[in-house]
Amino acid sequence: MRTVKRFALAYPTVHIRLLHGSKLVLESPPARELRDVIAQLYDPDLAKALLEVKVEGREVCVHGLVAPPQRARADRNEQYVFVNGRFVRDTAIQFAISKAYEGLLERDKYPVTFLFVEIDPQMVDVNVHPKKEEVRFSNPSLVQAEVKRAVSSALLTKGMIPSLKEPRPSVGGSMEQRVHLKGRPSTGSPLDLKKEILKRASQTKPIPPEAQLRGERVIGQLHGTYIVVQTEQGVELIDQHVAHERIFFERYLEQLTAGRVRRQRLLIPLTLEFPVDQADLLAKHLASLEEKLGVGLERFGGGTFILRDWPESLAEELTKENAIHTLERILEALEHEAEVGSEELAKQMAADLACESAVVKNTPLSLPEMEGLVAQLRQMKNPYRCPHGRPIIVSYSLSELERAFGRR
């Protein structure tokens, strides 16, 4: 069944039938599009929800369909990747897919993908495994980058907004007591939301016309937590905490990746422990971490490291827990990439700080505050999910409302 299903996906114009004795167990009639084949093999609702992927590079082309985050599964069984029409299992491509979905999925969830990579046959070796399911690329970094770019581009669409009928992931977590910093103690005080939002909304950098609330109107606040927005298509509920978190995240991430990161010396250095194999990998990149990211680490022996410096803009929110978590994410990336990327560390640190800084639920907001928050959210690169994968917006269309009230 699995083998025949792969052929049906790879060659949608071919009529494929699978018999067990005299019983027909699978049939895929000829189809013009991959989406039609998926509707036959799976279900029409999934096929309709899939997002189109298409990137044509000079050496690598990536196309296909991927599912929005709310359609994720508990395993990778529905991740299909084809290279020049051949089904493959490639860890580099799987890693690229996971990076594209980073921050959009809850823990232990995996996306559904139907991806096709077209590449010069001279750039791929298909004879590395007897089953021909594993391949070796002459330039794996290029393939990784193009797959990640293609999937990320597809995900940043309104297809990421779940309807109220979709299950919503819940993400929890706790933070340790803050670390005292030399010359810069953490106040722990909540932000002045009105001052912050209205200041950002009135800054000299104008809101682009395409980001204005065209055809939209903020109606009010629900239970001190959700902002109700009337749209041309129906109504949207925006979680004010995760919306604010997204705004902070992208702002902090921009600060971290804009140039050389200013470091903050910790008044009380943190002692961090890692398994020896991870410690050896981390030790190889200490200079790069310090130069590119402002992370000052010193190996004390075995798997023990002393953390002395952290990026200044994020140092107030530093804890031992999120320092270890951040560095573990960096190590995960280093297992697949030759160079340590500032993006990995920046994303994790910015996500942790944004969550702590954002306005909490059950906080009453004035109409100008809500309008300012929604206007800023529309300007974000990804206004649909918080950095930890929770949805920011759920929508309810006019047609769904009309059906609920018996109007159609």
C-alpha positions as CSV (number, residue, x, y, z in Angstrom):
1,M,0.0,0.0,0.0
2,R,2.7,2.5,1.0
3,T,4.8,1.7,-2.2
4,V,1.8,2.1,-4.5
5,K,0.7,5.3,-2.8
6,R,4.1,6.8,-3.4
7,F,3.9,5.9,-7.1
8,A,0.4,7.5,-7.3
9,L,1.7,10.7,-5.7
10,A,4.8,10.8,-8.0
11,Y,2.8,10.2,-11.2
12,P,-0.7,11.7,-10.8
13,T,-1.5,11.4,-14.5
14,V,-1.2,7.6,-14.3
15,H,-4.3,5.5,-13.5
16,I,-3.2,3.2,-10.6
17,R,-5.2,0.3,-9.2
18,L,-4.1,-2.1,-6.4
19,L,-5.9,-5.4,-6.0
20,H,-5.7,-7.9,-3.1
21,G,-7.0,-11.1,-4.7
22,S,-10.1,-9.8,-6.4
23,K,-10.7,-7.0,-4.0
24,L,-9.8,-3.4,-5.0
25,V,-8.0,-1.8,-2.1
26,L,-6.6,1.3,-3.7
27,E,-7.4,3.3,-6.8
28,S,-6.0,6.6,-8.0
29,P,-7.6,7.7,-11.3
30,P,-5.7,10.0,-13.6
31,A,-5.6,13.5,-12.3
32,R,-4.4,16.9,-13.6
33,E,-3.1,18.0,-10.3
34,L,-1.4,16.5,-7.2
35,R,-4.2,17.9,-5.0
36,D,-6.8,15.7,-6.8
37,V,-4.7,12.6,-6.1
38,I,-4.4,13.5,-2.4
39,A,-8.2,14.0,-2.2
40,Q,-8.5,10.4,-3.5
41,L,-5.9,8.8,-1.3
42,Y,-6.7,10.7,1.9
43,D,-9.7,13.0,2.1
44,P,-11.0,16.1,0.3
45,D,-10.7,18.3,3.4
46,L,-7.0,17.7,3.7
47,A,-6.5,18.3,0.0
48,K,-8.3,21.6,0.2
49,A,-6.4,22.8,3.2
50,L,-2.9,22.1,1.7
51,L,-0.7,25.1,0.8
52,E,1.1,25.3,-2.5
53,V,4.9,25.3,-2.5
54,K,6.8,26.6,-5.5
55,V,10.4,27.9,-5.7
56,E,12.4,27.8,-8.9
57,G,16.1,28.3,-8.2
58,R,19.0,28.2,-10.7
59,E,20.1,24.7,-9.7
60,V,17.2,23.4,-7.5
61,C,13.5,23.6,-8.0
62,V,11.0,22.8,-5.2
63,H,7.3,22.4,-5.6
64,G,4.4,20.5,-4.1
65,L,1.9,20.9,-1.2
66,V,2.3,21.2,2.5
67,A,-0.3,21.1,5.3
68,P,-0.9,24.1,7.6
69,P,0.3,23.7,11.2
70,Q,-3.1,22.7,12.6
71,R,-3.1,19.6,10.4
72,A,0.1,18.2,12.0
73,R,0.4,14.6,13.0
74,A,2.0,12.6,15.8
75,D,4.5,10.9,13.4
76,R,6.4,11.5,10.1
77,N,4.5,8.8,8.2
78,E,2.9,11.4,5.9
79,Q,6.0,13.3,5.0
80,Y,6.7,12.5,1.3
81,V,9.7,13.8,-0.5
82,F,10.5,13.0,-4.1
83,V,13.8,13.8,-5.8
84,N,13.5,13.8,-9.6
85,G,10.4,11.7,-9.3
86,R,11.9,9.2,-6.9
87,F,10.7,8.8,-3.3
88,V,13.6,9.3,-0.8
89,R,14.3,9.5,2.9
90,D,16.8,12.3,3.4
91,T,17.7,13.6,6.8
92,A,18.9,16.9,5.4
93,I,15.6,17.6,3.7
94,Q,13.7,16.5,6.8
95,F,15.7,18.9,8.9
96,A,15.0,21.7,6.4
97,I,11.3,21.0,6.7
98,S,11.4,21.0,10.5
99,K,13.2,24.4,10.4
100,A,10.5,25.9,8.1
101,Y,7.8,24.8,10.6
102,E,9.9,25.9,13.6
103,G,7.7,27.9,16.1
104,L,4.5,26.8,14.3
105,L,4.0,23.3,15.8
106,E,3.5,22.1,19.3
107,R,6.0,19.6,20.7
108,D,6.0,16.1,19.2
109,K,3.9,17.1,16.2
110,Y,5.1,16.7,12.5
111,P,3.8,18.3,9.3
112,V,2.2,16.6,6.4
113,T,4.2,17.3,3.2
114,F,4.2,16.3,-0.4
115,L,7.4,17.8,-1.8
116,F,9.1,17.4,-5.1
117,V,12.8,18.4,-5.6
118,E,14.0,18.8,-9.2
119,I,17.8,18.9,-9.5
120,D,20.5,18.1,-12.1
121,P,21.0,14.3,-11.9
122,Q,24.8,15.0,-11.8
123,M,24.3,16.7,-8.4
124,V,22.7,13.6,-6.7
125,D,23.9,10.1,-6.1
126,V,21.0,7.6,-5.9
127,N,23.2,4.5,-5.3
128,V,24.0,4.9,-1.6
129,H,21.4,2.4,-0.4
130,P,20.1,-1.0,-1.8
131,K,16.5,0.2,-1.6
132,K,17.4,3.5,-3.5
133,E,15.5,5.4,-0.8
134,E,18.5,7.4,0.4
135,V,20.5,9.8,-1.7
136,R,23.6,11.9,-1.4
137,F,23.7,15.5,-2.7
138,S,26.9,17.1,-4.0
139,N,25.7,20.4,-2.4
140,P,23.3,19.4,0.5
141,S,23.4,23.0,2.0
142,L,21.9,24.4,-1.2
143,V,19.1,21.8,-1.2
144,Q,18.4,22.4,2.4
145,A,18.2,26.2,1.9
146,E,15.9,25.9,-1.1
147,V,13.5,23.5,0.6
148,K,13.4,25.6,3.8
149,R,12.8,28.8,1.7
150,A,10.0,27.1,-0.4
151,V,8.1,25.7,2.6
152,S,8.5,28.9,4.7
153,S,7.1,31.0,1.9
154,A,4.1,28.7,1.6
155,L,3.4,28.8,5.3
156,L,3.4,32.6,5.6
157,T,-0.1,32.9,4.1
158,K,-3.6,33.2,5.5
159,G,-3.9,29.5,5.2
160,M,-2.3,29.4,8.6
161,I,-5.3,31.0,10.3
162,P,-7.4,28.2,11.8
163,S,-11.1,28.3,12.0
164,L,-12.9,27.8,15.3
165,K,-13.6,24.2,14.3
166,E,-9.9,23.4,14.3
167,P,-8.1,22.1,17.5
168,R,-5.8,24.7,19.0
169,P,-2.6,23.6,20.6
170,S,-1.8,24.5,24.2
171,V,1.7,25.5,25.2
172,G,2.7,25.9,28.8
173,G,5.9,26.5,30.6
174,S,7.5,28.1,33.7
175,M,10.4,30.4,34.1
176,E,13.0,30.3,36.9
177,Q,13.9,33.3,39.0
178,R,15.8,36.0,37.1
179,V,19.6,36.2,37.2
180,H,21.0,39.4,38.6
181,L,23.1,41.4,36.2
182,K,26.1,43.6,36.7
183,G,25.0,47.2,36.4
184,R,21.6,46.3,35.0
185,P,19.2,44.7,37.5
186,S,16.0,43.2,36.3
187,T,12.9,45.0,37.6
188,G,10.4,42.3,36.6
189,S,7.8,45.0,36.4
190,P,5.0,44.7,33.7
191,L,5.2,46.9,30.6
192,D,3.1,50.0,30.3
193,L,1.1,48.6,27.5
194,K,-0.8,51.7,26.6
195,K,2.5,53.7,26.4
196,E,4.3,51.0,24.5
197,I,1.6,50.2,21.9
198,L,0.6,53.8,21.2
199,K,4.2,54.9,21.0
200,R,4.9,52.2,18.4
201,A,1.8,53.0,16.5
202,S,2.7,56.7,16.2
203,Q,6.4,56.3,15.4
204,T,7.8,58.1,12.3
205,K,7.9,54.9,10.3
206,P,4.5,54.9,8.8
207,I,2.3,51.8,8.6
208,P,2.3,50.7,4.9
209,P,-1.1,51.1,3.2
210,E,-1.3,47.4,2.6
211,A,-1.1,46.8,6.3
212,Q,-3.9,49.1,7.2
213,L,-7.1,47.6,8.5
214,R,-8.8,47.7,5.2
215,G,-12.4,46.6,5.5
216,E,-11.7,45.8,9.2
217,R,-13.0,47.2,12.4
218,V,-12.0,46.4,16.0
219,I,-15.3,45.6,17.8
220,G,-14.0,45.2,21.3
221,Q,-12.5,42.7,23.8
222,L,-13.8,39.4,25.0
223,H,-13.1,38.2,28.6
224,G,-10.2,40.7,28.8
225,T,-8.2,38.3,26.6
226,Y,-9.4,38.2,22.9
227,I,-9.7,41.1,20.5
228,V,-12.8,40.9,18.3
229,V,-12.2,42.1,14.7
230,Q,-14.9,42.4,12.0
231,T,-13.5,41.6,8.6
232,E,-14.9,41.5,5.1
233,Q,-15.0,37.7,5.3
234,G,-16.5,37.4,8.8
235,V,-15.0,37.8,12.2
236,E,-11.6,37.1,13.7
237,L,-10.6,36.6,17.4
238,I,-7.1,37.6,18.2
239,D,-5.4,36.4,21.4
240,Q,-3.8,39.6,22.7
241,H,-1.0,37.9,24.6
242,V,0.3,35.8,21.7
243,A,-0.2,38.8,19.3
244,H,1.9,41.0,21.5
245,E,4.4,38.2,21.9
246,R,4.8,37.9,18.2
247,I,5.4,41.7,17.9
248,F,8.1,41.6,20.6
249,F,9.6,38.5,19.1
250,E,10.1,40.0,15.6
251,R,11.4,43.2,17.1
252,Y,14.0,41.5,19.3
253,L,15.0,39.1,16.5
254,E,15.7,42.1,14.3
255,Q,17.9,43.7,17.0
256,L,19.8,40.5,17.4
257,T,20.4,39.9,13.7
258,A,21.0,43.5,12.7
259,G,24.7,43.4,13.3
260,R,27.4,42.7,16.0
261,V,25.6,41.9,19.2
262,R,26.5,43.8,22.3
263,R,27.3,41.6,25.3
264,Q,26.2,41.8,28.9
265,R,28.6,40.5,31.6
266,L,26.7,38.4,34.2
267,L,27.3,39.5,37.8
268,I,26.8,35.8,38.8
269,P,28.1,33.4,36.1
270,L,25.9,30.4,35.4
271,T,27.2,26.8,35.6
272,L,25.8,24.7,32.7
273,E,26.1,21.0,32.3
274,F,26.0,19.1,29.0
275,P,26.6,15.4,28.0
276,V,30.2,14.9,27.0
277,D,29.4,14.4,23.3
278,Q,27.4,17.6,23.2
279,A,30.1,19.4,25.2
280,D,32.7,18.4,22.7
281,L,30.6,19.8,19.8
282,L,29.9,23.0,21.8
283,A,33.5,23.5,22.6
284,K,34.4,23.6,18.9
285,H,32.2,26.6,18.4
286,L,32.9,28.8,21.5
287,A,34.8,31.4,19.5
288,S,32.0,31.6,16.9
289,L,29.3,31.9,19.6
290,E,31.1,34.7,21.2
291,E,31.9,36.7,18.0
292,K,28.6,36.3,16.3
293,L,26.1,36.1,19.1
294,G,27.6,37.6,22.2
295,V,27.5,34.4,24.1
296,G,30.6,34.1,26.4
297,L,31.2,30.4,27.4
298,E,34.2,28.9,29.1
299,R,34.7,25.1,29.3
300,F,35.4,24.2,32.9
301,G,36.0,20.5,32.3
302,G,34.1,17.5,31.1
303,G,30.6,18.6,30.3
304,T,30.7,21.7,32.5
305,F,30.7,25.2,31.1
306,I,30.7,28.6,32.7
307,L,28.4,31.2,31.1
308,R,29.8,34.7,31.6
309,D,28.2,36.8,28.8
310,W,24.8,37.0,27.1
311,P,23.4,39.4,24.4
312,E,22.7,42.7,26.2
313,S,19.2,43.2,24.8
314,L,18.0,39.8,26.1
315,A,20.1,39.6,29.3
316,E,17.4,40.8,31.7
317,E,15.3,37.8,31.0
318,L,18.1,35.2,31.2
319,T,17.6,32.1,33.3
320,K,19.7,28.9,33.6
321,E,16.8,27.0,32.2
322,N,16.4,28.9,29.0
323,A,20.2,29.3,28.6
324,I,20.5,25.5,28.5
325,H,17.4,25.1,26.3
326,T,18.8,27.7,23.8
327,L,22.2,26.1,23.6
328,E,20.6,22.7,23.1
329,R,18.8,24.1,20.1
330,I,22.1,25.4,18.7
331,L,23.7,22.0,19.2
332,E,20.8,20.3,17.3
333,A,21.4,22.7,14.4
334,L,25.2,22.0,14.5
335,E,24.6,18.3,14.0
336,H,23.2,19.1,10.5
337,E,25.1,22.3,9.6
338,A,28.8,23.1,9.4
339,E,28.5,26.7,10.7
340,V,26.7,27.9,13.8
341,G,23.9,30.3,12.7
342,S,23.1,33.4,14.6
343,E,19.5,32.8,13.6
344,E,19.1,29.7,15.8
345,L,20.2,31.4,19.0
346,A,18.5,34.6,18.3
347,K,15.1,32.9,17.7
348,Q,15.2,31.0,20.9
349,M,16.3,33.9,23.1
350,A,13.9,36.3,21.4
351,A,11.0,33.9,21.9
352,D,11.7,33.5,25.6
353,L,11.9,37.2,26.2
354,A,8.8,38.0,24.1
355,C,6.7,35.6,26.1
356,E,7.7,37.2,29.4
357,S,7.3,40.8,28.1
358,A,3.9,40.4,26.4
359,V,0.7,41.6,28.0
360,V,-1.1,38.8,29.8
361,K,-4.7,37.6,29.6
362,N,-7.4,39.2,31.6
363,T,-5.9,42.7,30.9
364,P,-8.5,45.3,29.9
365,L,-7.4,47.3,26.8
366,S,-8.8,50.5,25.5
367,L,-10.0,50.7,21.9
368,P,-6.9,52.7,20.7
369,E,-4.7,50.1,22.4
370,M,-6.5,47.3,20.6
371,E,-6.3,49.1,17.3
372,G,-2.6,49.8,17.8
373,L,-1.9,46.2,18.6
374,V,-3.8,44.8,15.6
375,A,-2.2,47.4,13.3
376,Q,1.3,46.3,14.4
377,L,0.4,42.6,14.1
378,R,-0.6,43.1,10.5
379,Q,2.9,44.4,9.8
380,M,4.6,41.3,11.1
381,K,6.3,38.8,8.8
382,N,4.3,36.0,10.4
383,P,1.2,37.3,12.1
384,Y,-0.5,33.9,12.4
385,R,1.5,32.0,15.0
386,C,3.5,32.9,18.1
387,P,7.1,31.8,18.4
388,H,6.1,28.7,20.4
389,G,3.5,27.5,17.8
390,R,0.2,28.8,19.3
391,P,-2.3,30.4,16.9
392,I,-2.7,34.1,17.2
393,I,-5.9,34.4,15.1
394,V,-9.0,32.1,14.7
395,S,-11.6,33.1,12.1
396,Y,-15.3,32.4,11.6
397,S,-16.6,33.1,8.1
398,L,-19.9,34.8,7.3
399,S,-21.1,31.6,5.6
400,E,-20.4,29.6,8.8
401,L,-22.3,32.2,10.8
402,E,-25.2,32.1,8.4
403,R,-25.4,28.3,8.6
404,A,-25.3,28.4,12.4
405,F,-28.3,30.8,12.4
406,G,-30.2,28.9,9.7
407,R,-29.8,31.5,7.0
408,R,-28.5,29.1,4.4
